[in-house]
């Protein structure tokens, strides 16, 4: 392939990705708007028209912001690559720092991702303090928002810099199989993060306290024992400090596994509904969904690094993306930047797999708890989280990791004991 052909292919893929994103987004807006004036029959007795319209307006506002965000990110990617910014940054830092190639390459990558993060911050701020605030979801203050940004940046540097330096060192020193060694390091690093996240990272952003409701605790522990699930404990997270959205989840690996409830979830659901939601999460554990997703991540990262191992040796790869000076750090940086474009077309496959996991977890919950209670819990969560009940089918198939509400509830109703 020539550099010109590479540039043309990249622009075509980028344009196609942006077009699909915008087209699907406007489809979703039109579909939600068309069904805004009537609550779907399956939910008419449990969700008011006012709540339904709030959800419609909330989702439309979020989608419109996302459309602006994706267009901005596309433009930024063009400026970084074909616009010549990366080449200019690489040359400027080389002249300014005059340091070892390893540290120079690390600086180029870090500065680039700082720039991309700075572009994303205004959108996150608007989403939090304009959209979420308008619909009474936001509980954060600007100070808390920027504290979170700072904490994420520090954690990213503390954990990411050693990995980045190791990656660049392997690319320079490990011969043609460097990508295989890097994949091994990447796999161990991800398992390490999953193991330490509940105990060391999550508490930096939220407070986690043991569940104190003894009657609820007894019910939950009985369900955990029935399902053969062992955890480090049952915890309540102060999610209400940041948002009024509610949720529950498992986190960690091995002995570090925790069951976590948002305090907002415990406030809105009764004991039967909480048990049903937990049974759903236990369904994910029973079907090894987390392990399967980790394996999927390892397989895709293996394929990606193998591809990078080939592209790194091709001069057209650099020149076709606006870089005239090939280097290890530029190969890694370019690949990280364009990977979302290369993998965008796979999103429907991953989304379909995730939705199938949700169906399996629902079925498990129906067997080990009560499908009626899970339906009641889901309807409350749809209402309180302002989830749209009328998504565009194509948009949902492309993006949604959870099945549409009507389809999900209909399946569960078939499993309600007569």
C-alpha positions, 0 to 999 in steps of 0.5 A: 500500500502507498501512503496516498492510498493509506490516507484515502482509506483513513479519510474514507473510514473516518467519514463513514464512521462519522456519517453512521454516528450522526445518522444513527443519532438523528434516527434515535432523536426522531424515533423518541420524538415520534413516541413522546406523546404516549407511554407504551402500553406495557408501561402505562400503568406504572410510568406517567406521561410526565415521566415518559416525556422527561425521559424522552427530552433527557435522552434527546439532549444527551444524543445531541451533545454526543453528536457534537462531541463525535464531530469534534473528536473526528476533527481533532483526529484529522488535525492530529494526523493528516493536519500534521500536528503530531509530526510538529509535536514530535519534532518540537519536543525532540528539539526542546527536550533532547533526551533519550528516545524512550522518554521523548516518545513517552512525552509525545504520547502523554501530551497528545492524550492530555490534549484529547482529554482537554477537548473532552472536558467541556463536553463532560462538564456540559453533560453534568452541569447543564443536561443532568442538572436540568433534569435533576440528576446532577448532585456534583459541584464544579469543585468535585468535578475538577477534583475527579478530573485531577484524580483520574489524571493522577491515577492514569499517570501513576498506573499508565506511565510504567506501562507506557515506558515498558511498552516502548522499551519492548518495542525497541528491545524485544525484537520482532516478537515485541508485540507478543511480550507486550500483550503478556504485560498488558494482560497481567496489567489488566488483571492487576487493575481489576484486582486492586480497583475495589480496594484502592481505586474506587474509594478515591472517588466514593465512600463505601460502607458496609450494608447495615440493614440487618434484615436485608443483609440476611436475605442477600447473604442467603441468596449469595449462599444459595447461588454459591457466590463468595464476596469480600462483603456487601457495601453501599456506595454514596452515589447520591453525592454525584448523581441521583441515578441508581445501580448495583454491581459486582466488582473485583476478581477472586478474593477481592470481589464485592457486592456494591449497591448505590445508596439511591438504589436502596432508597427506591427499591423494596427488599424483594426488588433489591433481591431480584436485582442482586439475583440478576447480577449473580446471573452474570457471575453464574454464566461467567460473563465477566470472565468471558469479557476478559477473555474477549478483551485479551483476544481482541488486544492480541489481534490488535497488537499483532496488527500493530507489529506489522504496521510498525514496519510499514513506512506508508502507515506513518506517511499516510497518517501525516507522520514523516519520521517513523518511530516506535512511539509514533507507531503506538500513538497512531494505532491508539488514535485510529483504533476506535475508527478501525473497530467501530464497525464491530460495535453491533456485534459486541452490543448484541453479545452484551444484550444476550448476557443480560437476557441470560442474567434475567432468566437466572434471576427469574429462577432464583428470585422472582421475575415479577419483582425484577420487572417491578425493579426495572420499571422503577429504574427505567423511570427514575433514571429517565431511560427511554422506553422507545429507542430506535431499533437500529440505534439500539442494535448498534449501541445498547448493551442492554435490551430495549425495555419493552423486549426485556420486560416482555421476556420476563413476563413469560417467566412470572409464576402463574 
